Amino acid sequence: MKIGVISDSHDRIDHLHRAIRLFQKNDVNTMIHCGDYCAPFMIRELTIFKGDIHIVFGNINDRYLTTKICIEEQVYLHGDFAELKLDNRKLAVIHYPNIAEALALSGEYDAVFYGHTHKAECREVDNCLLVNPGELMGRFGSISCAIYDTQNNTVEFYTL
């Protein structure tokens, strides 16, 4: 199974659409957003992706309207933290890097995904992949996302 991972889109609809096109081209059937999509209207933009969508809150998200729209649009909103079991892999999703690293160190997960820093990163922490897909916003110039492959527990980064 291939899982598309994005973070920190900060209302950049155009960059989100580019990531979704990339995911569709690469047979991705599940998408994770690690927070900071920002305005609630971005949830409806996420649903252009045809597959399961899992999201967590970042530090810049409206919680009331986001929750309402997620219910309407059948997007899986997990709150501040998601624990997912997908294709026999145990995954965690959180926005914050310090908590993500602690989760990776716990030994409970195959991979932990996070955002917040706007910088793409993948490293192994005690047999767990710790992954930041980078940012869709483009604040630091590089617009990136990642595809996680559950079959071999690997991540490939893409610059959009």
Contacts in CASP RR format, 6 or more apart in sequence:
PFRMAT RR
TARGET T0000
AUTHOR 0000-0000-0000
METHOD contacts of the structure
MODEL  1
MKIGVISDSHDRIDHLHRAIRLFQKNDVNTMIHCGDYCAPFMIRELTIFK
GDIHIVFGNINDRYLTTKICIEEQVYLHGDFAELKLDNRKLAVIHYPNIA
EALALSGEYDAVFYGHTHKAECREVDNCLLVNPGELMGRFGSISCAIYDT
QNNTVEFYTL
1 29 0 8 1.000
1 30 0 8 1.000
1 86 0 8 1.000
1 87 0 8 1.000
1 149 0 8 1.000
1 150 0 8 1.000
1 151 0 8 1.000
2 23 0 8 1.000
2 26 0 8 1.000
2 27 0 8 1.000
2 28 0 8 1.000
2 29 0 8 1.000
2 30 0 8 1.000
2 147 0 8 1.000
2 148 0 8 1.000
2 149 0 8 1.000
2 150 0 8 1.000
3 28 0 8 1.000
3 30 0 8 1.000
3 31 0 8 1.000
3 32 0 8 1.000
3 86 0 8 1.000
3 91 0 8 1.000
3 147 0 8 1.000
3 148 0 8 1.000
3 149 0 8 1.000
3 150 0 8 1.000
4 19 0 8 1.000
4 23 0 8 1.000
4 28 0 8 1.000
4 30 0 8 1.000
4 31 0 8 1.000
4 32 0 8 1.000
4 133 0 8 1.000
4 145 0 8 1.000
4 146 0 8 1.000
4 147 0 8 1.000
4 148 0 8 1.000
5 31 0 8 1.000
5 32 0 8 1.000
5 34 0 8 1.000
5 113 0 8 1.000
5 131 0 8 1.000
5 133 0 8 1.000
5 145 0 8 1.000
5 146 0 8 1.000
5 147 0 8 1.000
5 148 0 8 1.000
5 155 0 8 1.000
6 16 0 8 1.000
6 19 0 8 1.000
6 31 0 8 1.000
6 32 0 8 1.000
6 33 0 8 1.000
6 34 0 8 1.000
6 133 0 8 1.000
6 136 0 8 1.000
6 145 0 8 1.000
6 146 0 8 1.000
7 33 0 8 1.000
7 34 0 8 1.000
7 35 0 8 1.000
7 36 0 8 1.000
7 95 0 8 1.000
7 113 0 8 1.000
7 114 0 8 1.000
7 115 0 8 1.000
7 116 0 8 1.000
7 132 0 8 1.000
7 133 0 8 1.000
7 134 0 8 1.000
7 135 0 8 1.000
7 136 0 8 1.000
8 34 0 8 1.000
8 35 0 8 1.000
8 36 0 8 1.000
8 115 0 8 1.000
8 116 0 8 1.000
8 118 0 8 1.000
8 134 0 8 1.000
8 135 0 8 1.000
8 136 0 8 1.000
8 137 0 8 1.000
8 139 0 8 1.000
9 15 0 8 1.000
9 16 0 8 1.000
9 33 0 8 1.000
9 36 0 8 1.000
9 37 0 8 1.000
9 38 0 8 1.000
9 42 0 8 1.000
9 135 0 8 1.000
9 136 0 8 1.000
9 137 0 8 1.000
10 36 0 8 1.000
10 37 0 8 1.000
10 38 0 8 1.000
10 60 0 8 1.000
10 135 0 8 1.000
10 136 0 8 1.000
10 137 0 8 1.000
10 139 0 8 1.000
11 37 0 8 1.000
11 38 0 8 1.000
11 39 0 8 1.000
11 41 0 8 1.000
11 42 0 8 1.000
12 136 0 8 1.000
12 137 0 8 1.000
12 138 0 8 1.000
13 42 0 8 1.000
13 45 0 8 1.000
15 136 0 8 1.000
15 137 0 8 1.000
15 138 0 8 1.000
15 143 0 8 1.000
15 160 0 8 1.000
16 42 0 8 1.000
16 45 0 8 1.000
16 46 0 8 1.000
16 136 0 8 1.000
17 45 0 8 1.000
17 48 0 8 1.000
18 143 0 8 1.000
18 160 0 8 1.000
19 136 0 8 1.000
19 145 0 8 1.000
19 158 0 8 1.000
19 160 0 8 1.000
20 31 0 8 1.000
20 48 0 8 1.000
20 49 0 8 1.000
22 145 0 8 1.000
22 158 0 8 1.000
22 160 0 8 1.000
23 31 0 8 1.000
23 49 0 8 1.000
23 145 0 8 1.000
23 147 0 8 1.000
24 49 0 8 1.000
24 50 0 8 1.000
26 147 0 8 1.000
28 147 0 8 1.000
29 51 0 8 1.000
29 52 0 8 1.000
30 51 0 8 1.000
30 52 0 8 1.000
30 53 0 8 1.000
30 54 0 8 1.000
30 86 0 8 1.000
31 46 0 8 1.000
31 49 0 8 1.000
31 51 0 8 1.000
31 52 0 8 1.000
31 53 0 8 1.000
31 54 0 8 1.000
32 53 0 8 1.000
32 54 0 8 1.000
32 55 0 8 1.000
32 82 0 8 1.000
32 84 0 8 1.000
32 91 0 8 1.000
32 93 0 8 1.000
32 113 0 8 1.000
33 46 0 8 1.000
33 53 0 8 1.000
33 54 0 8 1.000
33 55 0 8 1.000
33 56 0 8 1.000
34 56 0 8 1.000
34 58 0 8 1.000
34 93 0 8 1.000
34 94 0 8 1.000
34 95 0 8 1.000
34 113 0 8 1.000
34 114 0 8 1.000
34 115 0 8 1.000
34 116 0 8 1.000
34 132 0 8 1.000
34 133 0 8 1.000
35 55 0 8 1.000
35 56 0 8 1.000
35 57 0 8 1.000
35 58 0 8 1.000
35 61 0 8 1.000
35 95 0 8 1.000
35 115 0 8 1.000
36 58 0 8 1.000
36 59 0 8 1.000
36 60 0 8 1.000
36 61 0 8 1.000
36 95 0 8 1.000
36 115 0 8 1.000
36 116 0 8 1.000
36 137 0 8 1.000
37 43 0 8 1.000
37 46 0 8 1.000
37 55 0 8 1.000
37 61 0 8 1.000
37 66 0 8 1.000
38 60 0 8 1.000
38 61 0 8 1.000
39 62 0 8 1.000
40 62 0 8 1.000
40 65 0 8 1.000
40 66 0 8 1.000
40 68 0 8 1.000
40 69 0 8 1.000
41 69 0 8 1.000
43 55 0 8 1.000
43 66 0 8 1.000
43 69 0 8 1.000
43 70 0 8 1.000
43 73 0 8 1.000
43 75 0 8 1.000
44 69 0 8 1.000
44 73 0 8 1.000
46 53 0 8 1.000
46 55 0 8 1.000
46 73 0 8 1.000
46 75 0 8 1.000
47 53 0 8 1.000
47 73 0 8 1.000
47 74 0 8 1.000
47 75 0 8 1.000
52 76 0 8 1.000
53 75 0 8 1.000
53 76 0 8 1.000
54 75 0 8 1.000
54 76 0 8 1.000
54 78 0 8 1.000
54 82 0 8 1.000
54 84 0 8 1.000
54 93 0 8 1.000
55 70 0 8 1.000
55 75 0 8 1.000
55 76 0 8 1.000
55 77 0 8 1.000
55 78 0 8 1.000
55 82 0 8 1.000
56 77 0 8 1.000
56 78 0 8 1.000
56 79 0 8 1.000
56 80 0 8 1.000
56 81 0 8 1.000
56 82 0 8 1.000
56 93 0 8 1.000
56 94 0 8 1.000
56 95 0 8 1.000
57 63 0 8 1.000
57 66 0 8 1.000
57 77 0 8 1.000
57 79 0 8 1.000
57 80 0 8 1.000
57 95 0 8 1.000
58 80 0 8 1.000
58 95 0 8 1.000
58 116 0 8 1.000
59 95 0 8 1.000
59 96 0 8 1.000
59 116 0 8 1.000
66 77 0 8 1.000
67 77 0 8 1.000
69 75 0 8 1.000
70 76 0 8 1.000
70 77 0 8 1.000
71 77 0 8 1.000
76 82 0 8 1.000
78 93 0 8 1.000
80 94 0 8 1.000
80 95 0 8 1.000
81 92 0 8 1.000
81 93 0 8 1.000
81 94 0 8 1.000
81 99 0 8 1.000
82 91 0 8 1.000
82 92 0 8 1.000
82 93 0 8 1.000
82 94 0 8 1.000
83 90 0 8 1.000
83 91 0 8 1.000
83 92 0 8 1.000
84 90 0 8 1.000
84 91 0 8 1.000
84 92 0 8 1.000
84 93 0 8 1.000
85 91 0 8 1.000
86 150 0 8 1.000
87 150 0 8 1.000
87 151 0 8 1.000
88 150 0 8 1.000
89 110 0 8 1.000
89 111 0 8 1.000
89 150 0 8 1.000
89 153 0 8 1.000
90 108 0 8 1.000
90 109 0 8 1.000
90 110 0 8 1.000
91 109 0 8 1.000
91 110 0 8 1.000
91 111 0 8 1.000
91 112 0 8 1.000
91 113 0 8 1.000
92 100 0 8 1.000
92 103 0 8 1.000
92 108 0 8 1.000
92 109 0 8 1.000
92 111 0 8 1.000
92 112 0 8 1.000
92 113 0 8 1.000
93 112 0 8 1.000
93 113 0 8 1.000
93 114 0 8 1.000
94 100 0 8 1.000
94 103 0 8 1.000
94 112 0 8 1.000
94 113 0 8 1.000
94 114 0 8 1.000
95 114 0 8 1.000
95 115 0 8 1.000
95 116 0 8 1.000
96 114 0 8 1.000
96 115 0 8 1.000
96 116 0 8 1.000
97 114 0 8 1.000
97 115 0 8 1.000
97 116 0 8 1.000
97 117 0 8 1.000
97 132 0 8 1.000
99 114 0 8 1.000
100 112 0 8 1.000
100 113 0 8 1.000
100 114 0 8 1.000
100 115 0 8 1.000
100 130 0 8 1.000
100 132 0 8 1.000
101 112 0 8 1.000
101 125 0 8 1.000
101 130 0 8 1.000
103 109 0 8 1.000
103 112 0 8 1.000
104 112 0 8 1.000
104 125 0 8 1.000
104 126 0 8 1.000
104 128 0 8 1.000
104 129 0 8 1.000
104 130 0 8 1.000
105 125 0 8 1.000
105 126 0 8 1.000
105 128 0 8 1.000
107 126 0 8 1.000
107 127 0 8 1.000
107 128 0 8 1.000
109 128 0 8 1.000
110 128 0 8 1.000
110 129 0 8 1.000
110 153 0 8 1.000
111 128 0 8 1.000
111 129 0 8 1.000
111 130 0 8 1.000
111 131 0 8 1.000
111 148 0 8 1.000
111 153 0 8 1.000
111 155 0 8 1.000
112 128 0 8 1.000
112 129 0 8 1.000
112 130 0 8 1.000
112 131 0 8 1.000
113 131 0 8 1.000
113 132 0 8 1.000
113 133 0 8 1.000
113 148 0 8 1.000
114 130 0 8 1.000
114 131 0 8 1.000
114 132 0 8 1.000
115 132 0 8 1.000
115 133 0 8 1.000
115 134 0 8 1.000
115 135 0 8 1.000
116 132 0 8 1.000
117 132 0 8 1.000
117 134 0 8 1.000
118 134 0 8 1.000
118 135 0 8 1.000
118 137 0 8 1.000
118 138 0 8 1.000
118 139 0 8 1.000
118 140 0 8 1.000
119 132 0 8 1.000
119 134 0 8 1.000
119 135 0 8 1.000
119 140 0 8 1.000
120 132 0 8 1.000
120 133 0 8 1.000
120 134 0 8 1.000
120 142 0 8 1.000
120 144 0 8 1.000
120 146 0 8 1.000
120 157 0 8 1.000
121 130 0 8 1.000
121 131 0 8 1.000
121 132 0 8 1.000
121 134 0 8 1.000
122 129 0 8 1.000
122 130 0 8 1.000
122 131 0 8 1.000
122 132 0 8 1.000
122 146 0 8 1.000
122 155 0 8 1.000
122 157 0 8 1.000
123 129 0 8 1.000
123 130 0 8 1.000
124 130 0 8 1.000
129 148 0 8 1.000
129 153 0 8 1.000
129 154 0 8 1.000
129 155 0 8 1.000
131 146 0 8 1.000
131 148 0 8 1.000
131 155 0 8 1.000
133 144 0 8 1.000
133 145 0 8 1.000
133 146 0 8 1.000
133 157 0 8 1.000
134 142 0 8 1.000
134 144 0 8 1.000
134 145 0 8 1.000
134 146 0 8 1.000
134 157 0 8 1.000
135 142 0 8 1.000
135 143 0 8 1.000
135 144 0 8 1.000
136 143 0 8 1.000
136 144 0 8 1.000
136 145 0 8 1.000
136 160 0 8 1.000
137 143 0 8 1.000
142 159 0 8 1.000
143 159 0 8 1.000
143 160 0 8 1.000
144 157 0 8 1.000
144 158 0 8 1.000
144 159 0 8 1.000
144 160 0 8 1.000
145 157 0 8 1.000
145 158 0 8 1.000
145 160 0 8 1.000
146 155 0 8 1.000
146 156 0 8 1.000
146 157 0 8 1.000
146 158 0 8 1.000
147 155 0 8 1.000
147 156 0 8 1.000
147 158 0 8 1.000
148 154 0 8 1.000
148 155 0 8 1.000
149 155 0 8 1.000
149 156 0 8 1.000
END
